[in-house]
């Protein structure tokens, strides 16, 4: 079995390794394990759907930056896992045979593996984007079309990786099984998956974030040693920018660490199943634990990146408050102002006078100016 997210059905697996248990105790332990698994998956699905819907709604509602487009793609991926993948897994857990028929036999499990691949590749793209923004800030920013092409490539690459798995799945007699041309093919495919969705991405991510961390550390040291660091708008802007970049890198790194923690038990399980020489003690318990962790990652991400969005908004608010500490303006324009505004308009002339006085810093107190024309 090469699927990283679909652990063998615990209903049909007896606890053969627990030789001290009699059949009655064995069945009771297995039933308890199933109840725990279904309860955990149900909670993960509910919380994950709510969290990812909130992230998607927040990011869709405004103009998105480069990193936010990747976060949106990750949130959509996690939403599919929590809203579709987990309910399908729960329903299947309640049946002895595969309940979805021949068509979904080639869709359900490969789609779960595809979503895992898309998640880690998206995290890799986010690391590369932060690397470009901090290490080479003078390079042109990627345009929106370029980011969309990158996201499309991520999905196509993930689909290409799972194609052999799709071809190997065969539906017969109510079961969805893997039929490979050679007996060792699933073992090699599991190894290839581990390299593609674990080793290579984490190597790239580690390199990017280590370089970025060193760069930010040196920049903070240089800023702290600067004699003019305590005054001037440029110094304030630089300090805020350094803090914001450091906070974002910490959040992104934490997301990668959580991905590693959640996926590692499943990777270990499948590699050992493919290449190990002995049976795994308490295999059913370990596979259930690994399956829950894989799905839990999709529930955790909304909390991680939701915190990132809140902190970024607070940083922008504080920067605006510091730069405009001597005055505060609130303009409220309607579409009719744009249609009727002209050089001879009294409202437009009044607005220009206020704006000119703001630029000259003539306001020492708070000024609130509203115009609705």
N, C-alpha and C positions, 0 to 999 in steps of 0.2 A: 504494500500500500504506500503510494508516494504522496498522498494528500496530507498536507501539514495541518489542516484544521479539522478534518473529519477523523476522529478516533473511532476504532471499531465499536460496534454497538454493544454496550455493556449488558444489555438484556440477555444476549446470547452467549456471553462469555462467563464461564464459571470461574470461581477463585480456586484454580487447581493448585496453586502454590501454598494455600493455607491447609496443609494436611492435618492440622490439629482440630479443624472444624468438622463436625458431622454435617450431613446434607441439610438438616433443618437450620442449623446455625449459618451454614454457607448461604442459603437462600435469603435468610434474614439480613445478613451483611450486604449481600448484593442489592436487595431491595432498598436498604438504607442508602447505599451509594447512589442508586438511581434517583432517589428522592432529593438527595443533596445536590446532585448534578442539575436536575431540572429546576430546582429552586434557584440555584446560582445563575443558570443561564437565563431564566425568566427575569431576574432582577437586573442582570447585565443588559438584557435587551431593552427593558423599559427605561432604565437610566440612560443608556447609550442613545436611544432614539431621541429622548428629550434634549439631552446635551448637544447632540450633533445637529438637531433641527434649529436650536438656538444659535449655534455657531454659523450655520448656513444662512439663516435669516439675517443675522448681523452683518455678514460679509456681502451678501447680495444687495443689501439696502444702501450701499454707498460705493463710491469710486474706490476700487481695490488697488493696493500696491502690489509689487511683484511677489513678496513673501506671502501676502494675504491670499493671492490666487492659488498658491501651492497649499496653503492652509485650507482653503475652500475645497480643493480637490481631495485632500486628506479627509475632511469632514464628510464629504459625499461618500467616499469609500467606506468610512466607518459607519455611516448611516445605512448603507446597503448591508453591511455585516450585521448590525444590530436589528435592522428592520426586516431583513429578508433571510439572511443566512442562519441566524440563531433560531427563528421560528421554524424554519424548515428542518433544522437539526432536532429541535424539540419534538416536532411531529413524527419524525422518523424514529426517534428514540422509543416511541410508544408502539412501534410495529416491529414484528419479527422480520418481515420481508421489506424490500425497498418499495415504498408506497407511491412513487411518482411516475412510474412508467419508463419506457425506453428513451423518450426524448429528453426528459429531465435527468436521466442517468448520465448523459454527457454534458449536463449543464450545472447541476447542483454542486458537486464536489470540485470540479475544475474552477467554477466561479469563486469558490472560497479560497482556493490556492491563488487565483488571479488577484483577489483583493489584498492578500498578504503581500504579494509581489509589488502591487501598485503602492501600497503603504510605504514600504522600505525604499522604493525608487523615488517616491515623492520626498521623503526625508533626505535622501541623497541630493536631490535637486535643490532643496532648501539650503543644505549645507554649501553647495557650490555657489548658490546665489549670494549667501552671506559672505562667502570667501571673496567673491568679486567685489561686493559693495565695500568691504573693509580693507582688503589688501590692495585692491586697485580701484580706488574711488573715482579716479579721473576717466576710467573707461566708460564708454556710452552705456547707459542703462538699457537692458533688453526691452523691446517694445511689447505691447500687449499681445500682438499677433505672434511674436516669438515665444512668449510664455505659453500661449495656447497650443502652439506646435509642440513645445516641449512636453506638455501634459498629454497630448495625443500620442506622442512617441512613447511615453511611459506606458500607456494603456496597450499600445500595439506590441511593445516589447514583452509585456507581461502575457499577452495573449499568445505570442509566438512561443513563449516558454512552456505554457500549459497545453499546447497543441498535441504533443506526444501523449500526454495523459488523457486528453479527450479521445484520441484514437484508440487507446488501450482499453477504455471502459466499454463493457458489453453487457446488455440487459438480456437475461435468460432465466426463465422459471421463477420470475419474481425477485431475482437478485441482480444487483449491479456490481459486477466484478471486473477486475483488471485482467485482461488477456494480452500478455506481451509475447512478441515473437520468440524471445529467448528468456530462459528462467532468470538470468542475472540482470536483465534490462531494468526492472524496477529498482534494483539496488543502485545501479549506476545513475538512474534518473534521480533518485533521492539524493545522491551525492552531488549531482549537478545543481539541483535545487538549493542545497545547502550553500554551495559556493556562490550562486547567483544572488540569492536573496538574503545572504548573511555575511559571508566572508568579504566579497568584493565591495558591497555598499558600505559596510562598517569600516573597511580600510580607508575608503575615500572620505567618509564622514570624519573619522578620527584625524586624518591628515589636515582636513580643512579647519576643523575646530581647534586643533592644536596650534596651527599657524595663526588663526584669528585670535586665539587667547593670548599668544605671545605678543602679537601686534597691539592689542588693547592694553596689555600690561605695560608695555614700553610707553605707549601714548599717555597712560595715566601717570607714570613716573615723570615724563617730560612736562606734563601739565602741572603736576604738583611742584616741580622745581622751578617753574617759570615765575619771575618776580612780579609779573603783572597779572597773575591769575585771579586776583581778588576783585578786579575792577574791569569795566568795559563790557559792552554787549557781546563782542566777539568771544571774550573769555567765557562769559555765561553760556553762550550758544555752544561753544566747544565742550564745556563741562557737561551740559545736558545731553549733547550728542554722544559723548563717551559713555555716560551712564545708560542711555537708552540702548546703545549697541551692546554693552555688556549684559544688560538685562535680557535682551532678545536672545543673545547667544546662550545664556544660562537656561532660558526656557526651551530653546530648540535642543540643546544638549540633554536636558532632562527628558524630553520626549524620546530621544534616541535611546537613552539608558533604559527607560521603561519598555521600549520596544524589545531591546535585547533581553531584558529580564523575562518578559512575557513569552517570547518566542523560543528562548534557549531550551526549556524542558521539552517542548515538542520536537525541536531539532535533535536533541540528544536521544529522545525516544525512537524516532524513525531511523536515525543512523544506527543505533544499537540493534533495532529490529532487523535492519538490512545486513549489517556486518558483524553483529555480535555472535559469539559461539555458544552462549548459554542463555537460559530463560531469565527474564527480568523478575526479581522478587516483587510480589504484589503489583503485577503488571496492570491489572484493571484499575487499581487505585491511582497509579502513576499516570496512566493514559487519560483518566478523567481529570486529574489535576492539571495536566498539560493542556487539555482541551479548554478548560475553564480559563486558564491564563491567556491563551491565544485570543479568546473572545473579550477578555477583560481589557486588553489593550485598546480596543475600539471604544470602550466606555471611558477610559482614562483620558484619552486625547482631548476631548472637549474641555475638560477641566484645566488641562495644561495650557492650551492655546486660548481659552477664554480668559485665564489669568493674564496671559501675554497681552491680549487686546485691551483689558482694563488698565494695565500698567502703562501701555503705550499712550492711551488716552489721557491718563493722569500726567504723564510726562509732557505731552503737548499742552495740557491746560496750565501746568506750572510754568512752562516756558513763556506762554502767552501772558500769564499774569505778571511775570517778572519784567518782561519787555515793555509792558503797558502799565507799570505800577503807578505812573503819574496821571493816567487818564484811562477811562473806559468808555467805549463808544458802542452803541447798539443801533444799527441801521436796519430798518424794515422796509424793503422796497417791494412793490407789487408790479405785476406785468404792465399795468397802465402807466407807471412811471417811465418805463422804457419806451412805450409807444408815444407818450406825449412830451417827454423831456426834451428840452432844446436849450440853446445858449441863452435865450431870452427868458427861460423859465425861472421864476422866483425860487422855486424849491431846489432846482439844480444849482443856481447861484449860491443859495444858502448852504447847500451840501459842500460845494467847493470851498467856501470860506471856512467851514468847520474842518474839512480835511487839511487845508493849508495850515491852519492854526495847530492841528495835531502834529503835522510834520515838523513845525517849528517849536513844538513842545511848549506852547503857550498855556496849556491847561495844567494847573497844579492840583486840581481837585477832580473828583469824579464827575464826568459829564455824560449824560444819557440823552441821545438825540434820536428821535424816532420820526420817520416821515412815511406816511401812507397816503399816496396820491391816487 
